[in-house]
Amino acid sequence: MSDREQLDVLIGVYLVPELAKRDFEAFVHLIGEKVVTADGIVLVTKDAAGEVTVEETGDHLGKKGAVAGGGVGLVLGLFAPPLLAATAVGAGVGALAGRFARKRLESGIGEKMDDALPPGSAGIIAIYEHVDADAVAGALQNPIRTSIAQIDKASAKELKAGLEEASAGLGG
């Protein structure tokens, strides 16, 4: 499988939330300038009890505030399917949790990602094209560590199609 057929799923871990926000802004800027091709990016915090909260989101065009759109939904679903269901409006999206959980298990993303973000920290979670890895690494100046897993574009497309189908079902 070529690099053009792979997406990187990244978590950057930060002990200082302001540093995470600074790197989030730099990443979103690269997307907006079309230096990086990304499906979605989220800035999250994880409290001492392990509860994850989405602080800010960005979409594939570098626009902030794209809540649970296709790419952002994919990021949230791969990180924690219940987080996707809690963030998105409507029960239709919640039905996708099983699909995301299966993909997490098959790819090994779930364990790697869940362990990467410790309680009491902030993080950037992003999905971007593997060929853009160097540009992304240059934008993320402040994480104490990063964890990267890969997913193939076909799987990502399948999951995003499921999100769109669930969202369409909410309109009726």
Contacts in CASP RR format, 6 or more apart in sequence:
PFRMAT RR
TARGET T0000
AUTHOR 0000-0000-0000
METHOD contacts of the structure
MODEL  1
MSDREQLDVLIGVYLVPELAKRDFEAFVHLIGEKVVTADGIVLVTKDAAG
EVTVEETGDHLGKKGAVAGGGVGLVLGLFAPPLLAATAVGAGVGALAGRF
ARKRLESGIGEKMDDALPPGSAGIIAIYEHVDADAVAGALQNPIRTSIAQ
IDKASAKELKAGLEEASAGLGG
1 152 0 8 1.000
3 129 0 8 1.000
3 130 0 8 1.000
3 131 0 8 1.000
4 129 0 8 1.000
4 130 0 8 1.000
4 131 0 8 1.000
5 152 0 8 1.000
5 153 0 8 1.000
5 154 0 8 1.000
6 129 0 8 1.000
6 130 0 8 1.000
6 150 0 8 1.000
6 151 0 8 1.000
6 152 0 8 1.000
6 153 0 8 1.000
7 39 0 8 1.000
7 127 0 8 1.000
7 128 0 8 1.000
7 129 0 8 1.000
7 130 0 8 1.000
7 150 0 8 1.000
7 151 0 8 1.000
7 152 0 8 1.000
7 153 0 8 1.000
7 156 0 8 1.000
8 126 0 8 1.000
8 127 0 8 1.000
8 128 0 8 1.000
8 129 0 8 1.000
8 130 0 8 1.000
8 132 0 8 1.000
8 133 0 8 1.000
8 136 0 8 1.000
8 148 0 8 1.000
8 149 0 8 1.000
8 150 0 8 1.000
9 75 0 8 1.000
9 78 0 8 1.000
9 109 0 8 1.000
9 113 0 8 1.000
9 125 0 8 1.000
9 126 0 8 1.000
9 127 0 8 1.000
9 148 0 8 1.000
9 149 0 8 1.000
9 150 0 8 1.000
9 151 0 8 1.000
10 124 0 8 1.000
10 125 0 8 1.000
10 126 0 8 1.000
10 127 0 8 1.000
10 128 0 8 1.000
10 136 0 8 1.000
10 146 0 8 1.000
10 147 0 8 1.000
10 148 0 8 1.000
11 79 0 8 1.000
11 113 0 8 1.000
11 116 0 8 1.000
11 117 0 8 1.000
11 123 0 8 1.000
11 124 0 8 1.000
11 125 0 8 1.000
11 146 0 8 1.000
11 147 0 8 1.000
11 148 0 8 1.000
12 20 0 8 1.000
12 23 0 8 1.000
12 116 0 8 1.000
12 117 0 8 1.000
12 123 0 8 1.000
12 124 0 8 1.000
12 125 0 8 1.000
12 140 0 8 1.000
12 143 0 8 1.000
12 145 0 8 1.000
12 146 0 8 1.000
12 147 0 8 1.000
13 116 0 8 1.000
13 117 0 8 1.000
13 118 0 8 1.000
13 121 0 8 1.000
13 122 0 8 1.000
13 123 0 8 1.000
13 143 0 8 1.000
13 144 0 8 1.000
13 145 0 8 1.000
13 146 0 8 1.000
13 147 0 8 1.000
14 20 0 8 1.000
14 23 0 8 1.000
14 121 0 8 1.000
14 122 0 8 1.000
14 123 0 8 1.000
14 124 0 8 1.000
14 142 0 8 1.000
14 143 0 8 1.000
14 144 0 8 1.000
15 121 0 8 1.000
15 122 0 8 1.000
15 144 0 8 1.000
16 122 0 8 1.000
16 142 0 8 1.000
17 45 0 8 1.000
17 55 0 8 1.000
17 122 0 8 1.000
19 122 0 8 1.000
19 142 0 8 1.000
20 43 0 8 1.000
20 122 0 8 1.000
20 123 0 8 1.000
20 124 0 8 1.000
20 142 0 8 1.000
20 143 0 8 1.000
21 43 0 8 1.000
21 55 0 8 1.000
21 56 0 8 1.000
21 122 0 8 1.000
22 141 0 8 1.000
22 142 0 8 1.000
23 124 0 8 1.000
23 139 0 8 1.000
23 140 0 8 1.000
23 141 0 8 1.000
23 142 0 8 1.000
23 143 0 8 1.000
24 41 0 8 1.000
24 43 0 8 1.000
24 56 0 8 1.000
24 124 0 8 1.000
26 139 0 8 1.000
26 140 0 8 1.000
26 141 0 8 1.000
27 36 0 8 1.000
27 38 0 8 1.000
27 41 0 8 1.000
27 124 0 8 1.000
27 126 0 8 1.000
27 136 0 8 1.000
27 139 0 8 1.000
27 140 0 8 1.000
28 41 0 8 1.000
28 58 0 8 1.000
28 62 0 8 1.000
28 64 0 8 1.000
29 62 0 8 1.000
29 139 0 8 1.000
30 36 0 8 1.000
30 135 0 8 1.000
30 136 0 8 1.000
30 139 0 8 1.000
31 37 0 8 1.000
31 38 0 8 1.000
31 40 0 8 1.000
31 41 0 8 1.000
31 58 0 8 1.000
31 60 0 8 1.000
31 61 0 8 1.000
31 62 0 8 1.000
32 61 0 8 1.000
32 62 0 8 1.000
35 132 0 8 1.000
35 135 0 8 1.000
36 128 0 8 1.000
36 129 0 8 1.000
36 132 0 8 1.000
36 135 0 8 1.000
36 136 0 8 1.000
36 139 0 8 1.000
37 60 0 8 1.000
37 128 0 8 1.000
37 129 0 8 1.000
37 132 0 8 1.000
38 60 0 8 1.000
38 62 0 8 1.000
38 126 0 8 1.000
38 127 0 8 1.000
38 128 0 8 1.000
38 129 0 8 1.000
38 132 0 8 1.000
39 60 0 8 1.000
39 70 0 8 1.000
39 71 0 8 1.000
39 74 0 8 1.000
39 75 0 8 1.000
39 127 0 8 1.000
39 128 0 8 1.000
39 156 0 8 1.000
39 160 0 8 1.000
40 57 0 8 1.000
40 58 0 8 1.000
40 59 0 8 1.000
40 60 0 8 1.000
40 66 0 8 1.000
40 71 0 8 1.000
40 72 0 8 1.000
40 73 0 8 1.000
40 74 0 8 1.000
40 75 0 8 1.000
40 126 0 8 1.000
40 127 0 8 1.000
40 128 0 8 1.000
41 57 0 8 1.000
41 58 0 8 1.000
41 72 0 8 1.000
41 75 0 8 1.000
41 124 0 8 1.000
41 125 0 8 1.000
41 126 0 8 1.000
41 127 0 8 1.000
41 128 0 8 1.000
42 54 0 8 1.000
42 55 0 8 1.000
42 56 0 8 1.000
42 57 0 8 1.000
42 58 0 8 1.000
42 72 0 8 1.000
42 75 0 8 1.000
42 76 0 8 1.000
42 79 0 8 1.000
42 124 0 8 1.000
42 125 0 8 1.000
42 126 0 8 1.000
43 54 0 8 1.000
43 55 0 8 1.000
43 56 0 8 1.000
43 57 0 8 1.000
43 122 0 8 1.000
43 123 0 8 1.000
43 124 0 8 1.000
44 52 0 8 1.000
44 53 0 8 1.000
44 54 0 8 1.000
44 55 0 8 1.000
44 79 0 8 1.000
44 117 0 8 1.000
44 122 0 8 1.000
44 123 0 8 1.000
44 124 0 8 1.000
44 125 0 8 1.000
45 52 0 8 1.000
45 53 0 8 1.000
45 55 0 8 1.000
45 120 0 8 1.000
45 121 0 8 1.000
45 122 0 8 1.000
45 123 0 8 1.000
46 52 0 8 1.000
46 53 0 8 1.000
46 117 0 8 1.000
46 118 0 8 1.000
46 119 0 8 1.000
46 120 0 8 1.000
46 121 0 8 1.000
46 122 0 8 1.000
46 123 0 8 1.000
47 53 0 8 1.000
47 119 0 8 1.000
47 120 0 8 1.000
48 119 0 8 1.000
48 120 0 8 1.000
49 119 0 8 1.000
50 119 0 8 1.000
50 120 0 8 1.000
52 79 0 8 1.000
52 80 0 8 1.000
52 83 0 8 1.000
52 117 0 8 1.000
54 76 0 8 1.000
54 83 0 8 1.000
54 87 0 8 1.000
55 122 0 8 1.000
56 64 0 8 1.000
56 65 0 8 1.000
57 64 0 8 1.000
57 65 0 8 1.000
57 66 0 8 1.000
57 67 0 8 1.000
57 68 0 8 1.000
57 72 0 8 1.000
58 64 0 8 1.000
58 65 0 8 1.000
58 66 0 8 1.000
58 72 0 8 1.000
59 65 0 8 1.000
59 66 0 8 1.000
59 69 0 8 1.000
59 71 0 8 1.000
59 72 0 8 1.000
60 71 0 8 1.000
66 72 0 8 1.000
67 87 0 8 1.000
67 88 0 8 1.000
68 76 0 8 1.000
68 84 0 8 1.000
68 87 0 8 1.000
68 88 0 8 1.000
68 89 0 8 1.000
68 93 0 8 1.000
68 163 0 8 1.000
69 163 0 8 1.000
69 167 0 8 1.000
70 160 0 8 1.000
70 163 0 8 1.000
70 164 0 8 1.000
71 127 0 8 1.000
71 160 0 8 1.000
71 163 0 8 1.000
73 84 0 8 1.000
73 87 0 8 1.000
73 88 0 8 1.000
73 160 0 8 1.000
73 163 0 8 1.000
74 127 0 8 1.000
74 156 0 8 1.000
74 159 0 8 1.000
74 160 0 8 1.000
74 163 0 8 1.000
75 125 0 8 1.000
75 126 0 8 1.000
75 127 0 8 1.000
76 83 0 8 1.000
76 84 0 8 1.000
76 87 0 8 1.000
76 88 0 8 1.000
76 125 0 8 1.000
77 83 0 8 1.000
77 84 0 8 1.000
77 96 0 8 1.000
77 97 0 8 1.000
77 100 0 8 1.000
77 159 0 8 1.000
78 100 0 8 1.000
78 103 0 8 1.000
78 104 0 8 1.000
78 109 0 8 1.000
78 110 0 8 1.000
78 113 0 8 1.000
78 127 0 8 1.000
78 151 0 8 1.000
78 159 0 8 1.000
79 110 0 8 1.000
79 113 0 8 1.000
79 114 0 8 1.000
79 125 0 8 1.000
80 114 0 8 1.000
81 94 0 8 1.000
81 96 0 8 1.000
81 97 0 8 1.000
81 98 0 8 1.000
81 100 0 8 1.000
81 101 0 8 1.000
81 104 0 8 1.000
82 97 0 8 1.000
84 93 0 8 1.000
84 94 0 8 1.000
84 96 0 8 1.000
84 97 0 8 1.000
84 100 0 8 1.000
85 93 0 8 1.000
85 94 0 8 1.000
85 96 0 8 1.000
85 97 0 8 1.000
88 94 0 8 1.000
88 167 0 8 1.000
89 170 0 8 1.000
90 170 0 8 1.000
92 166 0 8 1.000
92 169 0 8 1.000
92 170 0 8 1.000
93 163 0 8 1.000
93 166 0 8 1.000
93 167 0 8 1.000
93 170 0 8 1.000
94 166 0 8 1.000
95 166 0 8 1.000
96 159 0 8 1.000
96 162 0 8 1.000
96 163 0 8 1.000
96 166 0 8 1.000
99 159 0 8 1.000
99 162 0 8 1.000
100 159 0 8 1.000
103 109 0 8 1.000
103 151 0 8 1.000
103 155 0 8 1.000
103 159 0 8 1.000
104 110 0 8 1.000
104 113 0 8 1.000
107 149 0 8 1.000
107 150 0 8 1.000
107 151 0 8 1.000
107 155 0 8 1.000
108 149 0 8 1.000
109 149 0 8 1.000
109 151 0 8 1.000
110 149 0 8 1.000
112 147 0 8 1.000
112 149 0 8 1.000
113 125 0 8 1.000
113 147 0 8 1.000
113 149 0 8 1.000
115 147 0 8 1.000
116 145 0 8 1.000
116 147 0 8 1.000
117 123 0 8 1.000
123 143 0 8 1.000
124 140 0 8 1.000
124 143 0 8 1.000
126 136 0 8 1.000
127 151 0 8 1.000
127 156 0 8 1.000
128 136 0 8 1.000
130 150 0 8 1.000
133 148 0 8 1.000
140 146 0 8 1.000
END
